Amino acid sequence: MLTIDFNKLDINHDDRILDIGCGEGRHTIKACQLDKTMCVGADFGFRSLVKTKEKIKFHQAFNDFACKSFDLSCMDITNLPFDDNSLDTVICSEVLEHILDDKKAMSELVRILKPGKILAVSVPRFWPEKICWLLSDEYFNANMGHVRIYRKDSLIKNIESFGVKLFALHHAHSLHAPFWWLKCLVGPGKTDSKTVNLYHKLLVWDLMKKPKLTAFIDRLLNPIFGKSLVLYFKKS
């Protein structure tokens, strides 16, 4: 399930796209489906890149890609191996909350972006994330660890300080917030909760079937319950 809205990215033929902190490759795969793009999926974790590669092979088997080229690579977001002003689109989804030196990471994301091009960033929204932290001492150590909770205005100000300007924002994944609250109640690492497993099956079903009803409910509730804050910046 995508967090970033690709309709806001203004991607064109021959654009170079970086998905940093790609995880299992959901945004990388979407970028590779765009016509004549050049895509890089990067992550600090090698295992995540292995899973991304497996998913890419699946899509390739169905001739699902339209990109000119793609690559997968291990990278440190605080020391990216790209020249200044060299990329057309940078995606950083659900990454900064894991990074100790997040200011250095922000500066790197802006540094490698071409002037006039777009940086898309998403992080957990403050109040749904705060509930998770209050419900479970284990939560912020799960999923490679969350080291902070962001407030919208301060996050925007910090990213803008490096030379970009916010032009759009929205919230995403309202249906996921109650799932994580339930997981925190029973324990983030617990796998035998019938309620949590049933909810997970619902989310997987929604991902695979994409019914119009749940999509409508998700859009309706996102302004209030959306678990992710999604920000779009343009470089000066």
N, CA, C and O of each residue as an XYZ file, in Angstrom:
944
protein
N       0.837     -1.193      0.000
C       0.000      0.000      0.000
C       0.877      1.249      0.000
O       1.750      1.412      0.852
N       0.630      2.123     -0.966
C       1.447      3.323     -1.096
C       1.063      4.376     -0.061
O      -0.113      4.551      0.259
N       2.061      5.065      0.451
C       1.849      6.209      1.330
C       1.967      7.510      0.540
O       1.197      8.447      0.752
N       2.929      7.557     -0.366
C       3.163      8.729     -1.201
C       2.190      8.725     -2.375
O       1.964      7.688     -2.999
N       1.612      9.896     -2.673
C       0.730     10.067     -3.828
C       1.588     10.457     -5.033
O       2.071     11.586     -5.117
N       1.772      9.523     -5.956
C       2.646      9.769     -7.100
C       2.091     10.837     -8.034
O       2.844     11.411     -8.821
N       0.802     11.114     -7.966
C       0.223     12.176     -8.795
C       0.762     13.548     -8.427
O       0.662     14.484     -9.221
N       1.335     13.683     -7.230
C       1.882     14.960     -6.771
C       3.371     15.114     -7.097
O       3.957     16.153     -6.795
N       3.987     14.105     -7.704
C       5.438     14.113     -7.872
C       5.907     14.687     -9.208
O       7.090     14.989     -9.365
N       5.012     14.840    -10.156
C       5.357     15.457    -11.455
C       6.564     14.760    -12.086
O       7.549     15.401    -12.449
N       6.464     13.439    -12.207
C       7.558     12.647    -12.773
C       7.423     12.584    -14.291
O       6.331     12.376    -14.820
N       8.558     12.769    -14.993
C       8.591     12.772    -16.449
C       9.548     11.704    -16.972
O      10.262     11.062    -16.201
N       9.552     11.521    -18.302
C      10.481     10.595    -18.934
C      11.917     10.968    -18.587
O      12.274     12.145    -18.527
N      12.735      9.936    -18.360
C      14.164     10.094    -18.071
C      14.455     10.657    -16.691
O      15.611     10.941    -16.379
N      13.445     10.824    -15.865
C      13.680     11.296    -14.497
C      14.390     10.230    -13.668
O      14.136      9.034    -13.810
N      15.282     10.693    -12.806
C      16.011      9.818    -11.875
C      15.323      9.890    -10.515
O      15.202     10.962     -9.923
N      14.878      8.740    -10.032
C      14.076      8.661     -8.816
C      14.812      7.841     -7.771
O      15.302      6.750     -8.062
N      14.889      8.364     -6.557
C      15.461      7.625     -5.430
C      14.376      7.380     -4.390
O      13.704      8.313     -3.950
N      14.209      6.111     -4.000
C      13.354      5.732     -2.877
C      14.284      5.298     -1.761
O      14.719      4.147     -1.721
N      14.595      6.229     -0.840
C      15.562      5.953      0.219
C      14.833      5.423      1.455
O      13.842      5.997      1.907
N      15.346      4.324      1.986
C      14.634      3.613      3.044
C      13.462      2.858      2.437
O      12.342      2.906      2.946
N      13.737      2.164      1.347
C      12.661      1.583      0.534
C      11.945      0.427      1.211
O      10.864      0.035      0.772
N      12.530     -0.134      2.281
C      11.866     -1.265      2.931
C      11.747     -2.433      1.970
O      12.742     -2.891      1.407
N      10.524     -2.912      1.784
C      10.288     -4.036      0.880
C       9.887     -3.573     -0.515
O       9.445     -4.383     -1.329
N      10.036     -2.279     -0.801
C      10.008     -1.823     -2.172
C       8.697     -1.334     -2.740
O       8.549     -1.260     -3.960
N       7.728     -0.993     -1.886
C       6.419     -0.616     -2.431
C       6.503      0.627     -3.327
O       5.901      0.653     -4.400
N       7.241      1.653     -2.896
C       7.353      2.858     -3.718
C       8.352      2.672     -4.861
O       8.188      3.260     -5.930
N       9.381      1.861     -4.641
C      10.326      1.565     -5.710
C       9.626      0.884     -6.876
O       9.845      1.240     -8.034
N       8.791     -0.090     -6.571
C       8.069     -0.820     -7.616
C       7.132      0.114     -8.372
O       7.039      0.038     -9.597
N       6.446      0.985     -7.663
C       5.566      1.951     -8.326
C       6.379      2.850     -9.257
O       5.947      3.132    -10.375
N       7.535      3.297     -8.813
C       8.383      4.151     -9.646
C       8.844      3.407    -10.899
O       8.937      3.998    -11.975
N       9.130      2.122    -10.761
C       9.577      1.321    -11.900
C       8.454      1.065    -12.905
O       8.721      0.697    -14.049
N       7.228      1.253    -12.496
C       6.097      1.064    -13.399
C       5.835      2.302    -14.258
O       5.009      2.266    -15.170
N       6.541      3.396    -13.964
C       6.366      4.625    -14.727
C       7.255      4.605    -15.966
O       8.364      4.071    -15.945
N       6.755      5.186    -17.028
C       7.406      5.081    -18.333
C       8.753      5.792    -18.379
O       8.846      6.983    -18.083
N       9.797      5.051    -18.751
C      11.130      5.583    -19.065
C      11.791      6.304    -17.890
O      12.552      7.250    -18.092
N      11.504      5.863    -16.668
C      12.186      6.415    -15.504
C      13.448      5.620    -15.203
O      13.635      4.512    -15.706
N      14.316      6.204    -14.372
C      15.517      5.519    -13.880
C      15.423      5.519    -12.355
O      15.459      6.576    -11.724
N      15.303      4.334    -11.772
C      14.891      4.213    -10.371
C      15.961      3.526     -9.530
O      16.618      2.583     -9.972
N      16.117      4.026     -8.304
C      17.000      3.404     -7.330
C      16.214      3.175     -6.045
O      15.648      4.107     -5.473
N      16.188      1.930     -5.604
C      15.642      1.594     -4.294
C      16.801      1.375     -3.338
O      17.672      0.546     -3.603
N      16.826      2.103     -2.232
C      17.963      2.037     -1.311
C      17.477      1.851      0.117
O      16.436      2.376      0.510
N      18.249      1.096      0.881
C      17.903      0.877      2.281
C      19.166      0.538      3.057
O      20.129      0.013      2.498
N      19.156      0.841      4.341
C      20.295      0.514      5.200
C      20.339     -0.984      5.479
O      21.405     -1.543      5.739
N      19.158     -1.640      5.423
C      19.065     -3.055      5.746
C      19.136     -3.943      4.511
O      18.319     -3.803      3.601
N      20.102     -4.853      4.470
C      20.275     -5.737      3.322
C      19.072     -6.670      3.141
O      18.668     -6.953      2.013
N      18.506     -7.142      4.247
C      17.374     -8.066      4.151
C      16.180     -7.416      3.457
O      15.461     -8.071      2.703
N      15.975     -6.133      3.713
C      14.885     -5.425      3.048
C      15.099     -5.396      1.538
O      14.149     -5.544      0.770
N      16.345     -5.206      1.116
C      16.644     -5.171     -0.311
C      16.450     -6.539     -0.954
O      16.047     -6.626     -2.114
N      16.732     -7.609     -0.212
C      16.491     -8.958     -0.724
C      15.003     -9.161     -0.983
O      14.619     -9.718     -2.011
N      14.165     -8.710     -0.052
C      12.718     -8.836     -0.234
C      12.236     -7.977     -1.396
O      11.357     -8.384     -2.156
N      12.816     -6.783     -1.528
C      12.469     -5.928     -2.664
C      12.822     -6.613     -3.980
O      12.041     -6.583     -4.930
N      13.987     -7.225     -4.032
C      14.410     -7.910     -5.252
C      13.452     -9.033     -5.615
O      13.141     -9.230     -6.790
N      12.984     -9.772     -4.613
C      12.029    -10.853     -4.861
C      10.730    -10.316     -5.447
O      10.167    -10.910     -6.367
N      10.256     -9.195     -4.917
C       9.021     -8.600     -5.417
C       9.206     -8.034     -6.827
O       8.301     -8.103     -7.659
N      10.381     -7.480     -7.080
C      10.675     -6.965     -8.415
C      10.655     -8.102     -9.437
O      10.122     -7.942    -10.535
N      11.228     -9.235     -9.078
C      11.213    -10.391     -9.980
C       9.787    -10.818    -10.293
O       9.482    -11.191    -11.426
N       8.924    -10.765     -9.305
C       7.520    -11.115     -9.514
C       6.882    -10.183    -10.543
O       6.187    -10.638    -11.452
N       7.118     -8.889    -10.399
C       6.537     -7.920    -11.327
C       7.160     -8.045    -12.722
O       6.472     -7.887    -13.730
N       8.445     -8.323    -12.770
C       9.097     -8.494    -14.063
C       8.525     -9.684    -14.827
O       8.416     -9.660    -16.053
N       8.162    -10.727    -14.078
C       7.592    -11.912    -14.719
C       6.284    -11.599    -15.432
O       5.907    -12.282    -16.385
N       5.599    -10.571    -14.968
C       4.338    -10.152    -15.584
C       4.540     -8.960    -16.530
O       3.579     -8.333    -16.976
N       5.827     -8.661    -16.826
C       6.150     -7.554    -17.733
C       5.473     -6.262    -17.270
O       4.848     -5.545    -18.052
N       5.621     -5.992    -15.959
C       4.875     -4.918    -15.311
C       5.659     -3.610    -15.228
O       5.126     -2.601    -14.766
N       6.914     -3.617    -15.667
C       7.751     -2.438    -15.526
C       7.856     -1.676    -16.846
O       7.877     -2.275    -17.921
N       7.921     -0.346    -16.748
C       8.097      0.503    -17.931
C       9.328      1.389    -17.810
O       9.576      2.218    -18.685
N      10.101      1.228    -16.746
C      11.268      2.079    -16.517
C      12.404      1.726    -17.471
O      12.440      0.634    -18.039
N      13.325      2.664    -17.638
C      14.508      2.426    -18.459
C      15.538      1.587    -17.699
O      16.233      0.760    -18.289
N      15.628      1.809    -16.385
C      16.591      1.068    -15.581
C      16.191      1.151    -14.112
O      15.446      2.043    -13.706
N      16.700      0.206    -13.324
C      16.517      0.271    -11.871
C      17.714     -0.376    -11.197
O      18.432     -1.177    -11.795
N      17.912     -0.009     -9.937
C      19.022     -0.547     -9.164
C      18.601     -0.611     -7.708
O      17.752      0.160     -7.263
N      19.205     -1.544     -6.963
C      18.992     -1.659     -5.525
C      20.346     -1.553     -4.841
O      21.330     -2.132     -5.302
N      20.391     -0.808     -3.734
C      21.685     -0.583     -3.100
C      21.521     -0.294     -1.616
O      20.545      0.330     -1.197
N      22.491     -0.757     -0.820
C      22.562     -0.382      0.594
C      23.111      1.041      0.699
O      24.127      1.370      0.087
N      22.430      1.876      1.478
C      22.868      3.263      1.637
C      22.570      3.764      3.040
O      21.654      3.291      3.712
N      23.371      4.736      3.463
C      23.181      5.453      4.711
C      22.561      6.803      4.378
O      23.168      7.603      3.665
N      21.369      7.064      4.882
C      20.648      8.290      4.540
C      21.393      9.543      4.994
O      21.132     10.629      4.475
N      22.301      9.420      5.937
C      23.068     10.579      6.393
C      24.344     10.803      5.572
O      25.101     11.738      5.834
N      24.572      9.937      4.580
C      25.772     10.077      3.735
C      25.478      9.448      2.372
O      26.022      8.396      2.036
N      24.623     10.094      1.600
C      24.150      9.527      0.344
C      25.197      9.670     -0.769
O      25.814     10.728     -0.890
N      25.409      8.628     -1.581
C      26.479      8.622     -2.588
C      26.052      9.228     -3.924
O      26.259      8.627     -4.978
N      25.459     10.415     -3.876
C      25.020     11.104     -5.088
C      25.590     12.518     -5.099
O      25.816     13.126     -4.053
N      25.815     13.023     -6.308
C      26.281     14.402     -6.449
C      25.179     15.383     -6.046
O      23.999     15.032     -6.016
N      25.580     16.604     -5.742
C      24.611     17.671     -5.490
C      23.714     17.854     -6.718
O      24.173     17.740     -7.855
N      22.436     18.137     -6.477
C      21.505     18.495     -7.556
C      21.480     17.460     -8.693
O      21.532     17.819     -9.869
N      21.400     16.180     -8.329
C      21.531     15.135     -9.345
C      20.276     14.284     -9.547
O      20.220     13.516    -10.507
N      19.270     14.395     -8.678
C      18.083     13.542     -8.773
C      16.821     14.378     -8.999
O      16.711     15.511     -8.529
N      15.873     13.786     -9.729
C      14.639     14.492    -10.075
C      13.531     14.317     -9.045
O      12.701     15.210     -8.868
N      13.511     13.180     -8.368
C      12.509     12.918     -7.327
C      13.160     12.119     -6.215
O      13.863     11.142     -6.473
N      12.926     12.535     -4.976
C      13.421     11.791     -3.817
C      12.233     11.454     -2.930
O      11.462     12.330     -2.538
N      12.099     10.168     -2.620
C      11.034      9.666     -1.749
C      11.662      9.134     -0.474
O      12.605      8.344     -0.517
N      11.138      9.571      0.656
C      11.633      9.131      1.967
C      10.416      8.855      2.852
O       9.933      9.743      3.554
N       9.935      7.629      2.809
C       8.678      7.281      3.465
C       8.898      6.437      4.708
O       9.441      5.335      4.631
N       8.473      6.958      5.859
C       8.543      6.265      7.155
C       9.992      5.888      7.498
O      10.281      4.746      7.853
N      10.880      6.857      7.386
C      12.307      6.628      7.623
C      12.863      7.539      8.715
O      13.552      7.065      9.618
N      12.578      8.824      8.645
C      13.238      9.799      9.521
C      13.028      9.510     10.999
O      13.890      9.836     11.816
N      11.902      8.907     11.360
C      11.634      8.600     12.773
C      12.593      7.551     13.333
O      12.652      7.343     14.545
N      13.348      6.886     12.444
C      14.325      5.875     12.867
C      15.741      6.442     12.993
O      16.623      5.770     13.527
N      15.972      7.667     12.509
C      17.330      8.172     12.315
C      17.737      9.092     13.469
O      17.053     10.074     13.756
N      18.853      8.771     14.125
C      19.319      9.582     15.245
C      19.651     11.001     14.784
O      19.175     11.970     15.377
N      20.456     11.132     13.741
C      20.840     12.451     13.222
C      19.907     12.810     12.066
O      20.312     12.810     10.904
N      18.665     13.114     12.401
C      17.670     13.351     11.345
C      17.929     14.649     10.594
O      17.557     14.762      9.425
N      18.555     15.631     11.234
C      18.872     16.885     10.532
C      19.870     16.625      9.403
O      19.732     17.185      8.316
N      20.865     15.786      9.652
C      21.827     15.430      8.603
C      21.127     14.689      7.472
O      21.425     14.908      6.298
N      20.201     13.815      7.831
C      19.441     13.095      6.806
C      18.630     14.063      5.955
O      18.614     13.948      4.730
N      17.960     15.013      6.594
C      17.179     16.006      5.853
C      18.060     16.796      4.902
O      17.685     17.035      3.754
N      19.228     17.201      5.377
C      20.126     17.995      4.535
C      20.584     17.191      3.324
O      20.729     17.748      2.236
N      20.815     15.886      3.496
C      21.222     15.027      2.394
C      20.096     14.863      1.370
O      20.349     14.877      0.165
N      18.873     14.709      1.838
C      17.731     14.562      0.932
C      17.582     15.783      0.031
O      17.278     15.656     -1.155
N      17.795     16.948      0.595
C      17.681     18.186     -0.185
C      18.903     18.391     -1.069
O      18.775     18.838     -2.209
N      20.076     18.071     -0.559
C      21.327     18.281     -1.299
C      21.317     17.585     -2.657
O      21.737     18.174     -3.654
N      20.849     16.357     -2.707
C      20.932     15.564     -3.937
C      19.805     15.872     -4.918
O      19.836     15.413     -6.060
N      18.808     16.648     -4.482
C      17.645     16.956     -5.322
C      17.940     18.138     -6.242
O      18.531     19.130     -5.816
N      17.528     18.028     -7.497
C      17.695     19.134     -8.443
C      16.780     20.302     -8.070
O      15.698     20.079     -7.527
N      17.190     21.537     -8.351
C      16.306     22.686     -8.142
C      15.006     22.531     -8.931
O      15.012     22.078    -10.076
N      13.899     22.911     -8.306
C      12.602     22.822     -8.952
C      11.966     21.456     -8.875
O      10.837     21.277     -9.332
N      12.673     20.470     -8.298
C      12.160     19.097     -8.236
C      11.599     18.799     -6.842
O      11.690     19.623     -5.933
N      11.012     17.596     -6.693
C      10.153     17.320     -5.537
C      10.753     16.270     -4.600
O      11.257     15.230     -5.025
N      10.674     16.588     -3.323
C      10.988     15.676     -2.227
C       9.694     15.310     -1.514
O       8.952     16.189     -1.075
N       9.422     14.008     -1.397
C       8.240     13.522     -0.680
C       8.683     12.799      0.582
O       9.497     11.877      0.530
N       8.138     13.227      1.720
C       8.511     12.670      3.024
C       7.258     12.255      3.771
O       6.273     12.993      3.799
N       7.292     11.074      4.375
C       6.204     10.711      5.293
C       6.789     10.202      6.600
O       7.838      9.558      6.624
N       6.087     10.504      7.686
C       6.444     10.049      9.033
C       5.156      9.690      9.764
O       4.077     10.110      9.346
N       5.247      8.921     10.849
C       4.052      8.677     11.652
C       3.484      9.989     12.194
O       4.227     10.845     12.674
N       2.182     10.135     12.114
C       1.502     11.328     12.622
C       1.594     11.383     14.148
O       1.629     10.345     14.810
N       1.632     12.589     14.700
C       1.928     12.747     16.126
C       0.971     11.993     17.039
O       1.415     11.169     17.837
N      -0.339     12.254     16.943
C      -1.208     11.722     17.998
C      -1.462     10.213     17.882
O      -1.507      9.549     18.917
N      -1.631      9.625     16.676
C      -1.724      8.155     16.641
C      -0.444      7.479     17.128
O      -0.490      6.443     17.791
N       0.706      8.085     16.789
C       1.984      7.536     17.238
C       2.135      7.677     18.756
O       2.644      6.770     19.415
N       1.698      8.801     19.305
C       1.787      9.017     20.750
C       0.978      7.983     21.513
O       1.409      7.505     22.563
N      -0.196      7.634     20.990
C      -1.018      6.600     21.623
C      -0.268      5.276     21.652
O      -0.291      4.569     22.660
N       0.399      4.935     20.543
C       1.179      3.692     20.497
C       2.264      3.689     21.572
O       2.465      2.681     22.249
N       2.961      4.809     21.728
C       4.026      4.903     22.737
C       3.456      4.779     24.144
O       4.078      4.171     25.016
N       2.273      5.352     24.370
C       1.655      5.286     25.692
C       1.148      3.887     26.024
O       1.164      3.468     27.182
N       0.700      3.172     24.996
C       0.136      1.836     25.213
C       1.193      0.768     25.419
O       0.938     -0.244     26.071
N       2.381      0.988     24.866
C       3.391     -0.074     24.915
C       4.797      0.497     24.998
O       5.182      1.346     24.195
N       5.563      0.022     25.978
C       6.974      0.393     26.067
C       7.801     -0.323     25.003
O       8.919      0.093     24.699
N       7.252     -1.403     24.435
C       7.978     -2.160     23.414
C       7.859     -1.521     22.033
O       8.726     -1.725     21.183
N       6.798     -0.749     21.800
C       6.463     -0.313     20.448
C       7.605      0.430     19.767
O       7.958      0.125     18.628
N       8.189      1.416     20.472
C       9.193      2.239     19.797
C      10.514      1.508     19.611
O      11.424      2.033     18.969
N      10.634      0.300     20.164
C      11.801     -0.531     19.887
C      11.508     -1.562     18.803
O      12.423     -2.220     18.309
N      10.227     -1.707     18.428
C       9.851     -2.640     17.369
C      10.110     -2.004     16.014
O      10.269     -0.788     15.903
N      10.151     -2.837     14.992
C      10.307     -2.363     13.604
C      11.528     -1.457     13.459
O      11.452     -0.378     12.871
N      12.675     -1.927     14.016
C      13.968     -1.229     13.941
C      14.013      0.040     14.788
O      14.997      0.777     14.728
N      12.974      0.313     15.574
C      13.052      1.378     16.560
C      12.662      2.752     16.066
O      13.163      3.221     15.044
N      11.755      3.406     16.802
C      11.384      4.796     16.559
C      12.050      5.640     17.635
O      11.844      5.407     18.826
N      12.841      6.610     17.224
C      13.603      7.379     18.208
C      12.949      8.710     18.553
O      13.396      9.400     19.469
N      11.882      9.083     17.821
C      11.194     10.345     18.127
C       9.793     10.329     17.534
O       9.470      9.518     16.667
N       8.964     11.257     18.033
C       7.653     11.524     17.462
C       7.671     12.949     16.925
O       8.044     13.876     17.644
N       7.278     13.130     15.682
C       7.325     14.444     15.055
C       6.021     15.212     15.238
O       4.929     14.648     15.176
N       6.166     16.503     15.462
C       5.051     17.440     15.337
C       5.127     18.082     13.955
O       6.212     18.428     13.487
N       3.993     18.238     13.313
C       3.944     18.665     11.923
C       4.705     19.962     11.679
O       5.576     20.010     10.810
N       4.393     21.003     12.424
C       4.961     22.321     12.132
C       6.474     22.343     12.294
O       7.176     22.940     11.477
N       6.981     21.704     13.334
C       8.431     21.714     13.552
C       9.147     20.876     12.502
O      10.250     21.228     12.083
N       8.547     19.785     12.072
C       9.158     18.963     11.030
C       9.242     19.743      9.719
O      10.280     19.754      9.058
N       8.148     20.389      9.354
C       8.133     21.190      8.124
C       9.199     22.285      8.189
O       9.937     22.497      7.227
N       9.273     22.968      9.312
C      10.258     24.048      9.476
C      11.680     23.526      9.337
O      12.518     24.165      8.701
N      11.955     22.377      9.923
C      13.309     21.812      9.859
C      13.692     21.424      8.436
O      14.806     21.705      7.993
N      12.776     20.780      7.721
C      13.090     20.371      6.345
C      13.226     21.600      5.448
O      14.126     21.660      4.610
N      12.339     22.577      5.621
C      12.401     23.791      4.796
C      13.693     24.574      5.026
O      14.142     25.296      4.136
N      14.283     24.443      6.185
C      15.505     25.192      6.489
C      16.676     24.813      5.589
O      17.672     25.534      5.526
N      16.559     23.684      4.894
C      17.649     23.226      4.025
C      17.444     23.635      2.562
O      18.250     23.277      1.703
N      16.359     24.391      2.273
C      16.234     24.953      0.936
C      15.110     24.404      0.086
O      15.189     24.423     -1.142
N      14.056     23.913      0.734
C      12.861     23.478      0.007
C      11.645     24.182      0.591
O      11.720     24.780      1.664
N      10.514     24.107     -0.128
C       9.285     24.753      0.319
C       8.129     23.765      0.218
O       7.921     23.133     -0.818
N       7.387     23.646      1.301
C       6.218     22.763      1.309
C       5.152     23.300      0.360
O       4.846     24.493      0.372
N       4.577     22.398     -0.478
C       3.490     22.823     -1.348
C       2.239     21.962     -1.200
O       1.187     22.309     -1.736
N       2.340     20.847     -0.482
C       1.151     20.006     -0.280
C       1.385     19.071      0.897
O       2.524     18.726      1.213
N       0.301     18.667      1.537
C       0.372     17.657      2.589
C      -0.967     16.941      2.694
O      -2.002     17.468      2.287
N      -0.931     15.741      3.242
C      -2.153     14.999      3.540
C      -1.817     13.925      4.560
O      -0.659     13.760      4.942
N      -2.829     13.202      4.996
C      -2.637     12.093      5.922
C      -3.064     10.793      5.238
O      -3.886     10.808      4.322
N      -2.501      9.672      5.689
C      -2.760      8.395      5.029
C      -2.900      7.270      6.054
O      -2.424      7.362      7.186
N      -3.570      6.211      5.614
C      -3.659      4.941      6.346
C      -4.460      5.032      7.647
O      -4.007      4.575      8.696
N      -5.640      5.618      7.569
C      -6.489      5.692      8.759
C      -6.883      4.310      9.269
O      -7.038      4.113     10.474
N      -7.044      3.353      8.357
C      -7.447      2.010      8.781
C      -6.332      1.277      9.511
O      -6.581      0.278     10.185
N      -5.100      1.768      9.380
C      -3.969      1.111     10.025
C      -3.781      1.552     11.474
O      -3.191      0.818     12.267
N      -4.271      2.732     11.829
C      -4.058      3.239     13.188
C      -4.650      2.309     14.251
O      -3.942      1.957     15.195
N      -5.936      1.891     14.136
C      -6.480      0.979     15.150
C      -5.742     -0.354     15.212
O      -5.640     -0.960     16.279
N      -5.230     -0.810     14.074
C      -4.466     -2.064     14.070
C      -3.251     -1.957     14.982
O      -2.978     -2.863     15.769
N      -2.517     -0.841     14.873
C      -1.320     -0.678     15.701
C      -1.679     -0.434     17.161
O      -0.931     -0.840     18.050
N      -2.796      0.213     17.425
C      -3.227      0.367     18.815
C      -3.533     -0.995     19.427
O      -3.168     -1.258     20.573
N      -4.197     -1.854     18.673
C      -4.480     -3.209     19.147
C      -3.191     -3.981     19.392
O      -3.050     -4.657     20.411
N      -2.237     -3.878     18.442
C      -0.964     -4.574     18.616
C      -0.238     -4.100     19.870
O       0.367     -4.895     20.589
N      -0.307     -2.798     20.123
C       0.362     -2.266     21.312
C      -0.313     -2.747     22.594
O       0.358     -2.985     23.598
N      -1.623     -2.889     22.562
C      -2.350     -3.373     23.739
C      -1.956     -4.800     24.107
O      -1.770     -5.117     25.281
N      -1.829     -5.661     23.092
C      -1.526     -7.071     23.357
C      -0.023     -7.339     23.390
O       0.414     -8.378     23.884
N       0.775     -6.390     22.858
C       2.222     -6.565     22.765
C       2.657     -6.607     21.316
O       2.218     -7.489     20.578
N       3.524     -5.664     20.872
C       3.915     -5.578     19.456
C       4.515     -6.855     18.891
O       4.382     -7.135     17.700
N       5.177     -7.632     19.750
C       5.813     -8.855     19.269
C       4.944    -10.089     19.369
O       5.355    -11.169     18.945
N       3.763     -9.953     19.917
C       2.885    -11.113     20.113
C       2.205    -11.482     18.798
O       1.712    -10.612     18.080
N       2.184    -12.764     18.493
C       1.650    -13.217     17.203
C       0.401    -14.083     17.315
O      -0.132    -14.528     16.299
N      -0.077    -14.331     18.540
C      -1.194    -15.266     18.700
C      -2.502    -14.590     19.122
O      -3.426    -15.262     19.580
N      -2.584    -13.266     18.970
C      -3.821    -12.562     19.296
C      -4.832    -12.737     18.162
O      -4.557    -12.343     17.029
N      -5.979    -13.314     18.446
C      -6.994    -13.551     17.416
C      -7.519    -12.232     16.858
O      -7.759    -12.108     15.658
N      -7.693    -11.255     17.733
C      -8.223     -9.959     17.288
C      -7.252     -9.264     16.344
O      -7.647     -8.771     15.287
N      -5.982     -9.228     16.728
C      -4.966     -8.586     15.891
C      -4.818     -9.324     14.569
O      -4.732     -8.692     13.516
N      -4.787    -10.641     14.610
C      -4.629    -11.426     13.381
C      -5.828    -11.264     12.456
O      -5.675    -11.245     11.234
N      -7.021    -11.146     13.036
C      -8.216    -10.931     12.222
C      -8.160     -9.564     11.543
O      -8.500     -9.434     10.367
N      -7.733     -8.560     12.283
C      -7.603     -7.210     11.709
C      -6.544     -7.212     10.606
O      -6.719     -6.571      9.569
N      -5.456     -7.931     10.832
C      -4.405     -8.012      9.823
C      -4.928     -8.646      8.536
O      -4.599     -8.199      7.437
N      -5.735     -9.676      8.679
C      -6.332    -10.308      7.504
C      -7.210     -9.321      6.744
O      -7.241     -9.326      5.513
N      -7.925     -8.470      7.489
C      -8.746     -7.440      6.855
C      -7.882     -6.484      6.049
O      -8.239     -6.129      4.925
N      -6.738     -6.058      6.611
C      -5.856     -5.129      5.915
C      -5.246     -5.775      4.669
O      -5.120     -5.128      3.630
N      -4.873     -7.041      4.774
C      -4.327     -7.749      3.614
C      -5.388     -7.896      2.531
O      -5.115     -7.686      1.349
N      -6.603     -8.258      2.944
C      -7.721     -8.363      1.992
C      -7.966     -7.028      1.294
O      -8.181     -6.982      0.082
N      -7.933     -5.952      2.063
C      -8.134     -4.620      1.494
C      -7.027     -4.281      0.502
O      -7.294     -3.694     -0.547
N      -5.777     -4.647      0.828
C      -4.646     -4.385     -0.055
C      -4.768     -5.150     -1.367
O      -4.476     -4.612     -2.435
N      -5.196     -6.399     -1.285
C      -5.250     -7.243     -2.470
C      -6.480     -6.958     -3.330
O      -6.387     -6.931     -4.557
N      -7.617     -6.749     -2.695
C      -8.880     -6.610     -3.436
C      -9.209     -5.162     -3.799
O      -9.912     -4.902     -4.775
N      -8.694     -4.226     -3.005
C      -8.930     -2.795     -3.242
C     -10.417     -2.460     -3.429
O     -10.786     -1.845     -4.429
N     -11.263     -2.854     -2.485
C     -12.689     -2.540     -2.614
C     -12.951     -1.043     -2.489
O     -12.258     -0.346     -1.748
N     -13.932     -0.562     -3.201
C     -14.248      0.861     -3.202
C     -14.723      1.332     -1.832
O     -14.461      2.470     -1.442
N     -15.423      0.463     -1.098
C     -15.970      0.863      0.203
C     -14.871      1.201      1.194
O     -14.916      2.256      1.825
N     -13.877      0.320      1.345
C     -12.810      0.598      2.315
C     -11.938      1.764      1.854
O     -11.422      2.520      2.677
N     -11.774      1.909      0.537
C     -11.024      3.064      0.027
C     -11.736      4.361      0.380
O     -11.100      5.349      0.744
N     -13.057      4.350      0.272
C     -13.849      5.539      0.625
C     -13.747      5.826      2.120
O     -13.571      6.974      2.526
N     -13.859      4.775      2.940
C     -13.780      4.948      4.398
C     -12.404      5.481      4.794
O     -12.293      6.357      5.652
N     -11.355      4.944      4.160
C      -9.993      5.380      4.451
C      -9.809      6.859      4.127
O      -9.249      7.609      4.927
N     -10.285      7.280      2.948
C     -10.171      8.701      2.559
C     -10.985      9.585      3.500
O     -10.556     10.683      3.852
N     -12.159      9.106      3.905
C     -13.019      9.886      4.784
C     -12.383     10.105      6.156
O     -12.492     11.186      6.735
N     -11.719      9.069      6.668
C     -11.163      9.133      8.018
C      -9.723      9.647      8.081
O      -9.235      9.995      9.156
N      -9.046      9.696      6.940
C      -7.635     10.097      6.948
C      -7.366     11.453      7.607
O      -6.387     11.571      8.344
N      -8.193     12.484      7.375
C      -7.919     13.770      8.032
C      -7.912     13.685      9.557
O      -7.265     14.495     10.221
N      -8.632     12.702     10.118
C      -8.721     12.579     11.570
C      -7.830     11.468     12.098
O      -7.075     11.670     13.049
N      -7.918     10.284     11.476
C      -7.250      9.102     12.010
C      -6.034      8.650     11.201
O      -5.380      7.675     11.572
N      -5.723      9.334     10.114
C      -4.596      8.899      9.280
C      -3.329      8.725     10.086
O      -2.902      9.644     10.785
N      -2.719      7.543      9.996
C      -1.545      7.242     10.817
C      -0.281      7.933     10.313
O       0.643      8.180     11.088
N      -0.237      8.249      9.010
C       0.958      8.863      8.435
C       0.701     10.309      8.033
O      -0.361     10.643      7.506
N       1.682     11.156      8.288
C       1.717     12.520      7.783
C       2.594     12.529      6.539
O       3.751     12.112      6.591
N       2.047     13.006      5.412
C       2.766     12.962      4.145
C       2.988     14.395      3.652
O       2.035     15.165      3.524
N       4.239     14.749      3.377
C       4.629     16.101      3.032
C       5.321     16.126      1.675
O       6.074     15.215      1.332
N       5.054     17.197      0.895
C       5.638     17.356     -0.438
C       6.319     18.713     -0.506
O       5.699     19.749     -0.263
N       7.618     18.692     -0.845
C       8.407     19.911     -0.908
C       8.990     20.089     -2.317
O       9.253     19.113     -3.020
N       9.183     21.333     -2.707
C       9.864     21.658     -3.963
C      11.131     22.430     -3.631
O      11.120     23.344     -2.807
N      12.233     22.046     -4.291
C      13.505     22.700     -4.015
C      13.588     24.040     -4.722
O      13.184     24.173     -5.878
N      14.106     25.013     -4.030
C      14.256     26.368     -4.578
C      15.260     26.399     -5.722
O      15.508     27.458     -6.297
